[in-house]
Amino acid sequence: MDNRGFQQGSFNSFRSSSSDEDLMDIPGTAMDFSMRDDVPPLDGEIEEDKSYNGGGIGSSNRMMDFLEEPIPGVGTYDDFNTIDWVREKSRDRDRHREITNKSKESTWALIHSVSDAFSGWLLMLLIGLLSGSLAGLIDISAHWMTDLKEGICTEGFWFNHEHCCWNSDHVTFEDRDKCPEWNSWSQLIISTDEGAFAYIVNYFMYVLWALLFAFLAVSLVKVFAPYACGSGIPEIKTILSGFIIRGYLGKWTLIIKTITLVLAVSSGLSLGKEGPLVHVACCCGNILCHCFNKYRKNEAKRREVLSAAAAAGVSVAFGAPIGGVLFSLEEVSYYFPLKTLWRSFFAALVAAFTLRSINPFGNSRLVLFYVEFHTPWHLFELVPFILLGIFGGLWGALFIRTNIAWCRKRKTTQLGKYPVVEVLVVTAITAILAFPNEYTRMSTSELISELFNDCGLLDSSKLCDYENRFNTSKGGELPDRPAGVGVYSAMWQLALTLILKIVITIFTFGMKIPSGLFIPSMAVGAIAGRLLGVGMEQLAYYHHDWAIFNSWCSQGADCITPGLYAMVGAAACLGGVTRMTVSLVVIMFELTGGLEYIVPLMAAAMTSKWVADALGREGIYDAHIRLNGYPFLEAKEEFAHKTLAMDVMKPRRNDPLLTVLTQDSMTVEDVETIISETTYSGFPVVVSRESQRLVGFVLRRDLIISIENARKKQDGVVSTSVIYFTEHSPPMPPYTPPTLKLRNILDLSPFTVTDLTPMEIVVDIFRKLGLRQCLVTHNGRLLGIITKKDVLKHIAQMANQDPDSILFN
């Protein structure tokens, strides 16, 4: 139960040691918490509800302290510590019970009760509106800045390439991307767009803009909000499990992440904005929580809001409200009651509606790569779909291992000390290699849209350059037809793009800029799927008389849809990396709007998960959680080892005795000495050292604050004053210092197990109740303590992993 928030030997430094002004070293990066009037920390307000009296189950009789009013700071948590779910839920039940009882007394109290019940829905509405608005702003800005690398609109610099040419009167259908209003940089600088020198000028400007965007992104993150880097999903999963990371969901993180996400996507790096949008939405949820006392003062209730905010983030990222709710339930949430499911659905709905109203892409769609397929698939095609699932699983396992190895190298070597240099080097390599290839030069979202596209008569892409493309069969449908020169050229370019995306994404994800993994993973799978789809299409055209084709694919029919293969490949690779299943299939279904493609998506998603799980049990987010040493207790894994509580508890044999407090025989000086000489975040309280009969458990933070408060406000409290945790203190002789009564900060019903309790039961208790610690007894006598950190270390040790990788409790 190490508590790094308290500086040993200094009571006066306690408040500064737990404030946002500290420089925290979260694994790998120095995090500057000087957030300049940041949002109040995630661990809640320092004021406590008067109805709370210790937090244990059954603690209903309120014990009076030396002061009538609650002590500011009692019941809150230090940074990088885990909340007490049981205490928080008990506090919320007490608050709700008090409001319900008062509502019967007056009309004003009844109105207050109704507003309290309605506040959750109002908060969901605000989160949806703010998340959808920010997502629209990010989409529009990123689209414009991506095109800025190639040129500018002379009619108005704020127009991107597509919008610039929309109203032009000088655009032909074949060259609809070329209009006199849009000028490349070579046209602006040397007045021509032809020749080798013009190509070099455009090449140079592309690389220059990419480096500028990346430099601004990493600099803003480093200076103003170090927590704005990465995707944020590993940390959000940890926060939702009850961990405290102050400032991670603050307003400075929100502002900087929104700005730098646009810059990072526009730089052309192999990353996406979809994962960071979940972080942005959770920041919105956390900030808006401070408008409602119900959520501001209770950490468990706030995490219910954050679960709904995560659903809204995925909703605006993919235009998939239902998929967002399922993503929050399947992937990130730790505690997800039924009412949170309803509110998540409402928040996702409002967010999607807001983004649809903004219409960032001008096509009435929520994402750039929305597609609709009309050709049915055949049972035989399950074979290539399963092959794509195998590829996705192999790619996912390969990516996780190599990316974690590279991130570990970044944390343990000098590389981690130069984040700006690393970002600029990777950006330069990416831009230099990307410009010559049109499929790497375009944004990754546009690439996915191109790969998902089902070729029609009006498509001018090289992927649709088939011979006899204007010869149609019945009903105007395009039949399978021989590939033209453009298709073969596109296949080679896509093969090179696939290699570049596979390699460069490994080094990009985890850098000190906002970086999502959804889009790069989908791009890898979509490229592989399109290559396989075109191959199957040509095979069916030239060999339609084969036994595998002749029963369902006649000559001149439209049999194979390469875009469908791209979509299935994208789902397979994303599933292999994240290990998502149900939510992934629903998200992809919402992207296509076709029910008949659910079976191919399910087959590919399950195959990729099985293959990836065979090569490594962790998804990319769980792997990063373990790399950073966060205390996340995975609920999906079974604990199958036959160990007992006595094998894990502290103290072990030959260790010093467990540090305890007695209920009525220790002075203020004794307690202060114990606090200054230890780093434990809490202490068991016993009847006496001889009996070791358990009375309760008191938190270190509550002890420190209560003693400080007593010294300031209660006359006569000195070092020799006796501290009582009992309900009634005995009469004291005259001229003795006043006693200090701390019964009200004592948890009278801490969770206990016996020393012979199997660890699988202990692990299950920690998972389902969200405990911070559990006391171990033998015949009613206190033996030791098991903390969440001890449980995680034991699980790591049983899995032949490094137990010292768990850094926090």
C-alpha positions in Angstrom: 0.0 0.0 0.0 2.7 2.4 -1.0 1.5 6.0 -1.1 3.7 8.3 -3.1 1.6 11.3 -2.6 2.8 12.0 1.0 6.2 13.4 1.7 7.7 11.7 4.7 8.2 13.6 7.9 6.3 16.7 6.8 2.7 17.3 7.7 2.7 20.8 6.4 3.8 19.6 3.0 0.9 17.2 2.7 -1.4 19.5 0.8 1.2 20.6 -1.7 2.3 17.0 -2.2 -1.2 16.1 -3.4 -1.9 19.1 -5.4 -1.8 19.6 -9.2 1.4 21.6 -8.9 3.6 18.6 -8.6 5.9 17.2 -11.3 4.7 13.6 -11.5 6.8 11.0 -13.3 4.2 8.7 -14.8 6.2 5.8 -16.5 8.3 7.1 -19.3 7.5 10.9 -19.2 7.7 13.7 -16.7 4.2 15.0 -16.3 4.0 18.7 -15.3 0.8 19.2 -13.3 1.0 23.0 -13.4 -2.2 23.2 -15.3 -2.9 26.9 -14.8 -6.2 26.9 -13.1 -7.0 23.4 -14.4 -10.3 21.7 -13.7 -10.5 20.4 -10.1 -8.7 17.0 -9.8 -10.5 13.8 -10.7 -10.5 12.6 -7.2 -13.4 15.0 -6.4 -14.1 17.8 -4.1 -12.5 17.9 -0.7 -15.8 18.5 1.0 -17.6 15.4 2.2 -21.2 14.6 2.6 -22.4 15.0 6.1 -24.3 11.7 6.0 -21.2 9.7 5.5 -19.7 8.1 8.6 -16.9 5.7 7.7 -18.0 4.1 4.5 -18.3 0.5 5.6 -21.3 -1.7 5.1 -23.7 -1.3 7.9 -22.2 1.9 9.2 -25.5 3.6 9.9 -25.1 5.2 13.3 -23.4 8.5 12.9 -20.6 9.1 15.4 -19.9 12.7 16.5 -16.4 14.1 15.9 -14.8 16.9 17.9 -16.3 19.2 15.3 -19.9 19.3 14.1 -19.1 20.2 10.5 -17.3 17.8 8.1 -13.6 18.1 7.8 -12.4 19.4 4.4 -10.4 16.8 2.6 -11.6 13.7 4.5 -12.9 11.1 2.2 -10.9 12.2 -0.8 -7.9 10.4 -2.5 -4.3 11.0 -3.3 -3.1 11.2 -6.9 -2.1 7.8 -8.4 -4.3 5.9 -6.0 -7.4 3.8 -6.4 -10.8 4.9 -5.1 -12.8 2.9 -2.6 -15.9 1.8 -4.7 -17.7 0.5 -1.6 -17.4 3.7 0.3 -18.4 5.8 -2.7 -21.5 3.8 -3.4 -22.4 3.9 0.3 -22.0 7.6 0.3 -24.3 8.0 -2.8 -26.9 5.8 -1.2 -26.8 7.9 1.9 -27.2 11.1 -0.2 -30.1 9.7 -2.2 -31.8 8.4 1.0 -31.6 11.9 2.5 -33.0 13.6 -0.5 -35.9 11.1 -0.8 -36.8 11.6 2.9 -36.7 15.4 2.6 -38.8 15.4 -0.5 -41.8 14.5 1.6 -41.4 17.5 3.8 -41.8 20.5 1.4 -42.5 21.5 -2.2 -39.0 22.9 -2.6 -37.4 19.7 -1.4 -39.6 17.8 -3.9 -38.4 20.0 -6.7 -34.9 19.5 -5.6 -35.4 15.7 -5.7 -36.9 15.9 -9.2 -34.0 18.0 -10.4 -31.5 15.6 -8.9 -33.1 12.7 -10.7 -33.1 14.7 -14.0 -29.6 16.0 -13.7 -28.1 12.8 -15.1 -30.0 13.1 -18.4 -29.2 16.8 -18.6 -25.6 16.0 -18.2 -25.8 13.4 -21.0 -27.4 16.0 -23.3 -24.6 18.5 -22.6 -21.9 15.8 -23.2 -23.4 14.8 -26.5 -23.7 18.4 -27.7 -20.2 19.3 -26.7 -18.6 16.1 -28.0 -20.4 16.3 -31.4 -19.4 19.9 -31.8 -15.8 19.3 -31.1 -15.7 16.3 -33.4 -17.2 18.4 -36.2 -14.6 21.1 -35.6 -11.8 18.5 -35.6 -13.1 16.9 -38.9 -13.4 20.2 -40.7 -10.0 21.5 -39.6 -8.2 18.3 -40.3 -9.6 18.0 -43.8 -8.6 21.6 -44.6 -5.1 21.3 -43.1 -4.4 18.0 -44.9 -5.1 19.6 -48.2 -3.0 22.6 -47.2 0.1 20.5 -47.7 -0.6 20.2 -51.4 -1.9 23.7 -52.2 -4.4 26.5 -51.4 -7.6 27.9 -52.7 -7.3 31.3 -54.2 -11.0 32.1 -53.8 -10.7 31.6 -50.1 -7.8 30.1 -48.1 -10.3 28.5 -45.7 -11.7 26.2 -48.4 -10.3 22.7 -48.7 -9.6 21.2 -52.2 -13.1 19.6 -52.6 -15.1 22.7 -51.5 -12.9 24.9 -53.5 -13.8 23.2 -56.8 -17.5 22.6 -56.0 -18.6 26.0 -57.3 -16.1 26.3 -60.1 -17.5 26.7 -63.6 -14.4 25.4 -65.2 -14.4 21.8 -64.0 -14.9 18.8 -66.3 -16.2 15.4 -65.0 -12.9 13.6 -65.8 -10.8 16.2 -64.1 -13.2 17.2 -61.3 -10.3 17.5 -58.8 -8.7 20.1 -60.9 -10.0 23.7 -61.1 -8.3 27.1 -61.7 -9.4 28.2 -58.2 -7.1 25.5 -56.6 -3.4 26.1 -57.0 -0.6 23.8 -56.0 2.4 25.3 -54.3 4.5 25.0 -57.5 1.8 27.1 -59.3 2.0 29.7 -56.6 5.8 29.8 -56.4 7.1 29.1 -59.9 3.8 29.6 -61.9 3.7 26.1 -63.3 2.6 22.6 -62.3 4.5 20.6 -64.9 8.1 19.5 -65.0 10.6 18.0 -62.6 11.3 21.3 -60.8 7.5 21.7 -60.1 7.4 18.2 -58.7 10.4 19.0 -56.4 8.8 22.2 -55.2 5.5 20.3 -54.3 7.6 17.5 -52.7 9.5 20.0 -50.6 6.4 21.9 -49.5 4.6 18.7 -48.6 7.5 17.6 -46.3 7.8 21.1 -44.9 4.1 21.4 -43.9 4.2 17.9 -42.4 7.2 18.8 -40.3 5.6 22.1 -39.2 2.3 20.5 -38.1 4.1 17.7 -36.2 6.5 20.2 -34.5 3.6 22.3 -33.4 1.7 19.2 -32.1 4.5 17.8 -30.0 5.6 21.2 -28.7 2.1 22.1 -27.5 1.8 18.7 -25.8 5.2 18.9 -24.1 4.7 22.5 -22.8 1.0 22.7 -21.9 -0.5 19.2 -21.5 1.7 16.2 -21.4 -1.4 14.0 -20.9 -2.7 15.0 -24.3 -0.4 12.5 -26.0 -1.4 9.0 -27.2 -4.8 7.7 -27.8 -5.9 7.9 -24.1 -7.9 4.7 -24.1 -5.5 2.7 -21.8 -5.6 5.5 -19.3 -9.3 5.9 -19.5 -9.8 2.1 -19.0 -7.6 2.5 -15.8 -9.5 5.6 -14.6 -12.8 3.9 -15.1 -11.6 1.0 -13.0 -11.2 3.5 -10.1 -7.6 4.9 -10.5 -6.9 8.6 -9.9 -4.8 10.5 -12.5 -5.3 14.2 -11.8 -5.3 16.5 -14.7 -5.8 13.7 -17.3 -9.3 14.8 -18.0 -8.9 18.5 -17.3 -9.7 21.5 -19.4 -6.1 22.1 -20.5 -5.8 18.5 -21.7 -9.1 18.9 -23.6 -8.0 22.2 -25.3 -4.5 21.0 -26.2 -5.7 17.5 -27.3 -8.3 19.1 -29.6 -5.7 21.4 -31.3 -2.9 18.9 -31.5 -5.1 16.1 -32.8 -5.9 18.3 -35.8 -2.2 19.0 -36.3 -1.1 15.4 -35.9 -3.7 14.0 -38.4 -2.8 16.8 -40.9 0.9 16.0 -40.7 0.3 12.7 -42.6 1.6 10.4 -39.9 0.2 6.9 -39.7 -2.4 7.6 -37.0 -6.1 8.4 -36.6 -8.3 10.7 -34.7 -10.9 8.1 -33.6 -9.2 6.8 -30.5 -8.3 10.3 -29.2 -11.9 11.4 -29.7 -12.8 9.0 -26.9 -10.4 10.9 -24.7 -11.8 14.2 -25.8 -15.4 13.1 -25.0 -14.3 11.9 -21.6 -12.7 15.2 -20.9 -16.0 16.9 -21.8 -17.8 14.5 -19.4 -15.4 15.2 -16.5 -15.5 18.9 -16.9 -19.3 19.0 -17.1 -19.5 16.9 -14.0 -18.4 19.8 -12.0 -21.7 21.6 -12.8 -23.6 18.9 -10.8 -22.9 18.2 -7.1 -24.2 14.7 -7.5 -21.3 13.8 -9.8 -18.7 16.3 -8.6 -18.5 14.9 -5.1 -18.7 11.2 -5.9 -16.0 9.3 -7.8 -18.1 6.2 -8.5 -20.9 8.3 -10.0 -18.5 10.3 -12.1 -17.1 7.1 -13.6 -20.6 6.2 -14.7 -20.7 9.5 -16.6 -17.3 8.8 -18.1 -18.5 5.5 -19.4 -21.3 7.2 -21.2 -18.9 9.9 -22.6 -16.7 7.1 -24.0 -19.7 5.8 -25.9 -20.4 9.3 -27.3 -16.7 9.5 -28.4 -17.0 6.3 -30.5 -20.4 7.5 -31.8 -18.9 10.6 -33.4 -15.7 8.9 -34.4 -17.4 6.3 -36.6 -21.0 7.6 -36.8 -22.0 4.5 -34.9 -24.1 5.3 -31.8 -25.0 1.7 -31.0 -21.5 0.5 -31.6 -20.3 3.3 -29.3 -22.4 2.0 -26.4 -21.2 -1.6 -27.0 -17.6 -0.4 -27.2 -17.9 1.3 -23.9 -19.5 -1.8 -22.4 -17.1 -4.3 -24.0 -13.8 -2.5 -24.0 -13.4 0.3 -21.5 -16.0 0.3 -18.7 -15.3 -1.4 -15.4 -18.7 -0.7 -13.7 -21.7 -0.5 -16.1 -25.1 -0.6 -14.4 -28.3 -0.7 -16.5 -29.1 3.0 -16.1 -25.6 3.8 -17.5 -26.5 1.7 -20.6 -29.6 3.9 -21.2 -27.7 7.1 -20.6 -24.8 6.0 -22.8 -27.3 5.4 -25.6 -28.8 8.8 -25.1 -25.4 10.6 -25.0 -24.3 8.7 -28.2 -27.5 9.6 -29.9 -27.2 13.3 -29.1 -23.5 13.3 -30.2 -24.3 11.6 -33.5 -27.2 14.0 -34.1 -25.0 17.1 -33.4 -22.3 15.9 -35.8 -24.9 15.1 -38.4 -26.2 18.7 -38.1 -22.7 20.1 -38.6 -22.3 17.8 -41.7 -18.4 18.2 -41.7 -17.9 16.3 -45.0 -20.7 17.8 -46.9 -22.2 14.4 -47.8 -24.8 14.0 -45.0 -22.6 11.3 -43.5 -20.9 11.2 -40.2 -17.7 9.6 -41.5 -15.6 10.0 -44.7 -15.6 6.3 -45.5 -19.3 5.5 -45.3 -20.2 3.0 -48.0 -23.2 1.0 -49.3 -22.9 -2.4 -50.9 -25.8 -4.0 -52.9 -24.3 -7.2 -54.2 -25.0 -10.3 -52.1 -22.1 -12.5 -51.0 -21.8 -16.3 -51.6 -21.1 -19.0 -49.1 -17.8 -19.9 -50.7 -16.5 -16.4 -50.0 -16.4 -17.2 -46.3 -13.0 -18.9 -47.1 -11.3 -15.7 -48.2 -13.1 -13.8 -45.4 -11.6 -16.3 -42.9 -8.2 -15.9 -44.5 -8.5 -12.2 -43.9 -9.3 -12.9 -40.3 -6.2 -15.0 -40.0 -4.2 -12.2 -41.5 -5.8 -9.7 -39.1 -4.9 -11.9 -36.1 -1.3 -12.3 -37.3 -0.9 -8.6 -37.9 -2.5 -7.8 -34.5 -0.1 -10.1 -32.6 2.9 -8.8 -34.6 2.0 -5.2 -34.1 1.4 -5.5 -30.3 4.7 -7.3 -29.7 6.8 -5.0 -31.8 5.1 -1.8 -30.7 5.4 -2.7 -27.0 9.1 -3.6 -27.5 9.7 -0.2 -29.1 7.7 1.7 -26.4 9.7 -0.2 -23.7 12.9 0.8 -25.5 11.7 4.4 -25.5 11.0 4.3 -21.8 14.3 2.7 -20.8 16.8 4.5 -23.0 17.8 8.0 -23.9 15.2 8.0 -26.7 12.4 8.9 -24.3 14.2 12.1 -23.4 13.9 13.6 -26.9 10.2 13.4 -27.9 10.4 16.3 -30.3 13.3 14.8 -32.2 11.6 11.5 -32.4 8.4 12.9 -33.7 10.2 15.0 -36.3 12.3 12.1 -37.5 9.4 9.8 -37.9 7.4 12.6 -39.6 10.2 13.3 -42.0 10.6 9.6 -42.9 6.8 9.2 -43.4 6.5 12.3 -45.6 9.5 11.5 -47.7 8.3 8.0 -48.4 4.6 8.9 -48.7 4.7 11.7 -51.3 5.7 9.7 -54.4 2.8 7.2 -53.9 -0.7 8.7 -54.3 -2.2 6.2 -51.8 0.2 7.1 -49.0 0.0 10.8 -49.8 -3.7 11.0 -49.3 -5.1 11.0 -45.7 -5.7 7.6 -44.2 -9.5 8.2 -44.0 -9.6 9.1 -47.7 -7.5 5.9 -48.5 -10.0 3.8 -46.6 -12.9 5.4 -48.4 -11.2 4.7 -51.7 -10.6 1.1 -50.8 -14.2 0.5 -49.5 -15.6 2.0 -52.7 -17.7 -0.2 -55.0 -16.7 0.8 -58.5 -19.5 2.4 -60.5 -19.9 4.0 -63.9 -18.9 7.5 -62.6 -15.7 6.5 -60.7 -12.5 7.8 -62.2 -10.2 6.1 -59.7 -7.4 3.8 -60.9 -8.9 1.1 -58.8 -11.9 1.2 -61.2 -9.9 1.3 -64.4 -11.3 -1.9 -65.9 -11.5 -2.8 -69.6 -15.0 -2.5 -71.1 -16.0 -0.5 -68.1 -19.0 1.2 -69.8 -20.4 -2.1 -71.1 -23.2 -2.9 -68.7 -25.4 -5.9 -68.2 -29.0 -6.0 -67.2 -30.3 -3.4 -64.9 -27.2 -1.2 -65.4 -25.1 -3.3 -63.0 -21.4 -3.5 -63.6 -20.3 -7.1 -64.3 -17.0 -8.6 -63.4 -14.6 -7.5 -66.1 -10.8 -7.8 -66.8 -8.6 -5.4 -65.0 -7.0 -2.6 -66.9 -3.7 -0.9 -66.7 -4.8 1.4 -63.9 -5.9 -1.5 -61.7 -2.6 -3.3 -62.1 -0.7 -0.1 -61.3 -2.9 0.5 -58.3 -2.2 -3.0 -57.0 1.6 -2.4 -57.0 1.1 1.0 -55.3 -1.2 -0.5 -52.7 1.3 -3.3 -52.0 4.0 -0.7 -51.3 1.5 1.2 -49.2 0.7 -1.9 -47.1 4.4 -2.4 -46.3 4.9 1.2 -45.3 1.8 1.3 -43.2 2.7 -1.9 -41.4 6.2 -0.7 -40.6 5.7 3.0 -39.8 2.6 2.5 -37.6 4.8 0.4 -35.2 7.0 3.4 -34.5 4.2 6.1 -34.7 1.8 4.8 -32.0 3.0 5.8 -28.6 4.9 9.0 -29.6 4.2 12.2 -27.6 1.4 13.4 -29.8 -2.3 12.4 -30.0 -2.4 9.2 -32.0 -5.2 6.8 -32.5 -4.8 3.2 -33.7 -8.2 2.5 -35.2 -7.7 4.1 -38.6 -4.1 2.8 -39.3 -5.2 -0.7 -38.4 -8.3 -0.5 -40.6 -6.1 0.8 -43.4 -3.8 -2.2 -43.2 -6.7 -4.6 -43.3 -8.5 -2.6 -46.1 -5.4 -2.7 -48.3 -5.0 -6.4 -47.8 -8.7 -7.0 -48.3 -8.8 -5.0 -51.5 -5.8 -6.8 -53.0 -7.5 -10.1 -52.2 -10.8 -8.9 -53.5 -9.4 -7.8 -56.9 -7.6 -11.2 -57.1 -10.8 -13.1 -56.4 -12.7 -10.9 -58.9 -10.2 -11.6 -61.7 -10.1 -15.3 -60.8 -13.9 -15.5 -61.1 -13.8 -13.6 -64.4 -11.1 -15.8 -66.1 -12.1 -19.1 -64.5 -15.9 -18.8 -64.1 -16.2 -22.4 -65.2 -14.3 -23.8 -62.2 -16.4 -25.8 -59.8 -16.1 -23.2 -57.1 -17.6 -20.5 -59.3 -19.9 -22.2 -61.9 -22.7 -22.8 -59.6 -23.2 -19.1 -58.6 -21.0 -16.9 -60.8 -21.9 -17.0 -64.5 -20.0 -15.1 -67.2 -20.9 -11.4 -67.3 -22.4 -11.4 -63.8 -21.5 -9.1 -60.9 -20.1 -11.8 -58.5 -17.3 -10.3 -56.4 -17.3 -7.0 -54.6 -13.6 -6.0 -53.9 -14.8 -3.2 -51.6 -16.6 -5.7 -49.3 -13.3 -7.6 -49.0 -11.6 -4.3 -48.0 -14.2 -3.7 -45.3 -13.9 -7.3 -43.9 -10.1 -7.0 -43.9 -10.4 -3.7 -42.0 -12.6 -5.3 -39.3 -10.2 -8.3 -39.1 -7.1 -6.2 -38.5 -8.8 -3.8 -36.0 -10.1 -6.8 -34.1 -6.7 -8.4 -34.1 -5.1 -5.4 -32.5 -7.8 -4.4 -30.0 -9.5 -7.9 -29.5 -12.9 -6.2 -30.0 -15.7 -8.5 -31.2 -19.3 -7.6 -30.8 -18.8 -3.8 -30.8 -16.5 -4.1 -33.8 -19.1 -5.9 -35.9 -21.8 -3.4 -34.9 -19.5 -0.5 -35.8 -18.7 -1.9 -39.2 -22.4 -2.8 -39.8 -23.4 0.8 -39.0 -20.7 2.0 -41.4 -22.2 0.0 -44.3 -25.9 0.0 -43.4 -26.3 -3.5 -44.7 -27.6 -6.4 -42.6 -26.5 -9.1 -45.0 -22.8 -8.5 -44.4 -22.9 -9.2 -40.6 -21.9 -12.9 -41.1 -18.7 -12.1 -43.1 -17.8 -9.5 -40.5 -18.5 -11.9 -37.6 -16.4 -14.6 -39.2 -13.4 -12.3 -39.8 -13.6 -10.7 -36.3 -13.8 -14.0 -34.5 -11.1 -15.6 -36.6 -8.7 -12.7 -36.0 -9.4 -12.8 -32.2 -8.8 -16.5 -32.0 -5.5 -16.3 -34.0 -4.3 -13.2 -32.1 -5.2 -14.8 -28.7 -3.3 -17.9 -29.6 -0.2 -15.8 -30.0 -0.8 -13.4 -27.1 -3.7 -12.9 -24.7 -3.5 -9.1 -24.4 -4.9 -6.5 -26.7 -2.9 -3.4 -27.5 -4.6 -1.3 -24.7 -4.1 -3.9 -22.0 -0.5 -4.3 -23.1 0.1 -0.5 -22.7 -1.7 -0.6 -19.3 0.8 -3.3 -18.2 3.7 -1.4 -19.7 2.8 1.7 -17.7 2.3 -0.2 -14.5 -1.2 0.9 -13.9 -3.2 -1.1 -11.3 -5.8 -2.5 -13.7 -7.4 -5.8 -12.6 -8.6 -7.4 -15.8 -12.1 -8.9 -15.4 -11.9 -11.2 -18.4 -9.0 -13.3 -17.2 -9.5 -16.3 -15.0 -7.2 -16.9 -12.0 -6.5 -20.7 -12.0 -3.7 -21.0 -9.4 -4.1 -22.8 -6.1 -2.7 -20.2 -3.7 -4.1 -18.9 -0.5 -4.5 -15.5 1.0 -1.6 -16.2 3.5 0.7 -16.6 0.5 0.1 -13.1 -0.7 -0.6 -11.0 2.4 1.9 -8.7 4.0 3.8 -9.1 6.3 5.4 -12.3 5.1 7.4 -14.6 7.3 10.5 -12.9 8.8 9.1 -9.5 7.9 8.5 -6.8 10.5 5.1 -6.9 12.2 2.1 -5.2 10.6 1.9 -1.6 11.5 -1.3 -1.0 13.4 -3.0 1.7 15.5 -4.7 1.0 18.8 -8.2 2.3 19.5 -7.5 4.1 22.7 -3.9 4.1 23.8 -1.9 6.1 21.2 -1.1 9.8 21.3 -1.0 12.2 18.5 2.8 12.1 18.6 2.8 8.3 18.2 0.5 8.4 15.2 2.5 11.2 13.6 5.7 9.2 14.0 4.1 6.1 12.4 2.9 8.3 9.5 6.3 9.9 9.0 8.2 6.6 9.1 6.0 4.6 6.8 4.5 5.0 3.3 1.4 3.0 3.8 -1.9 4.6 2.6 -3.9 3.2 5.5 -3.7 1.4 8.9 -5.8 -1.2 10.6 -7.1 -0.2 14.0 -7.1 -2.9 16.7 -8.2 -3.2 20.3 -4.7 -3.6 21.6 -1.3 -4.8 20.3 -1.6 -7.9 22.5 -5.1 -9.0 21.4 -4.9 -7.9 17.7 -8.7 -7.9 17.6 -9.8 -5.9 14.6 -11.8 -2.7 15.1 -11.7 -1.0 11.7 -9.5 0.6 9.1 -8.4 4.3 8.7 -6.9 5.9 5.7 -3.5 7.8 6.0 -4.9 10.8 4.2 -7.9 11.1 6.5 -5.6 10.8 9.6 -3.3 13.5 8.4 -6.0 16.0 7.5 -8.0 15.3 10.8 -4.9 15.8 13.0 -3.9 19.0 11.2 -7.5 20.3 11.4 -7.6 19.5 15.2 -4.4 21.3 15.9 -5.8 24.4 14.2 -9.3 24.4 15.4 -9.5 22.5 18.7 -8.0 24.2 21.7 -5.5 22.2 23.7 -4.7 19.4 21.3 -1.0 18.7 21.6 1.4 15.9 20.9 0.6 14.1 24.1 -3.2 14.1 23.4 -4.6 10.6 23.3 -6.4 9.6 20.1 -9.6 7.6 20.5 -11.3 5.6 17.8 -14.0 4.4 20.3 -17.5 5.7 20.6 -17.1 7.0 24.1 -13.9 8.2 25.7 -13.3 7.5 29.4 -13.1 10.4 31.9 -9.7 11.9 32.0 -7.8 13.2 35.1 -7.6 16.9 35.5 -4.9 18.9 33.8 -4.4 16.3 31.0 -4.5 17.5 27.4 -7.9 17.2 25.6 -8.4 13.9 23.8 -8.8 13.7 20.0 -11.8 11.6 18.9 -11.5 10.2 15.3 -14.3 7.7 15.3 -16.0 9.3 12.4 -13.1 8.7 9.9 -12.9 5.0 10.9 -14.2 2.4 8.5 -16.0 0.1 11.0 -16.6 -2.7 8.5 -13.5 -3.3 6.4 -13.5 -6.4 4.2 -11.8 -9.3 5.7 -10.9 -12.8 4.7 -9.3 -15.6 6.6 -5.7 -16.7 6.0 -6.9 -19.9 4.3 -9.2 -18.2 1.7 -8.2 -19.3 -1.8 -6.7 -16.5 -3.9 -9.2 -17.1 -6.7 -11.9 -16.0 -4.3 -9.8 -13.0 -3.2 -9.2 -11.9 -6.8 -12.9 -12.2 -7.5 -13.7 -10.0 -4.5 -11.3 -7.4 -5.6 -12.7 -7.4 -9.2 -16.4 -7.3 -8.4 -16.3 -4.9 -5.4 -13.4 -2.7 -6.6 -11.6 -3.0 -3.3 -8.4 -1.1 -2.5 -7.3 -3.5 0.4 -8.6 -6.5 2.2 -7.6 -7.5 5.8 -6.5 -11.1 6.6 -7.5 -12.6 10.0 -7.1 -15.9 11.8 -9.7 -16.8 14.4 -10.7 -13.1 14.6 -7.1 -11.9 15.1 -5.5 -9.6 12.6 -2.7 -11.3 10.6 -2.0 -9.1 7.6 -3.3 -7.1 4.7 -3.7 -7.7 0.9 -3.8 -4.6 -1.3 -4.8 -4.4 -5.0 -1.1 -3.9 -5.8 -0.3 -7.2 -4.0 -3.0 -9.0 -6.0 -1.7 -7.6 -9.3 1.9 -8.5 -8.4 0.9 -12.0 -7.5 -1.0 -12.5 -10.8 2.0 -11.2 -12.7 4.3 -13.6 -10.8 2.0 -16.5 -11.5 2.1 -15.6 -15.2 5.9 -15.5 -15.2 5.9 -11.7 -15.6 7.8 -9.1 -13.8 5.9 -8.3 -10.6 7.8 -5.0 -10.1 6.1 -3.7 -13.3 3.1 -2.8 -11.1 4.0 0.7 -10.0 0.8 2.0 -8.3 -1.9 0.9 -5.9 
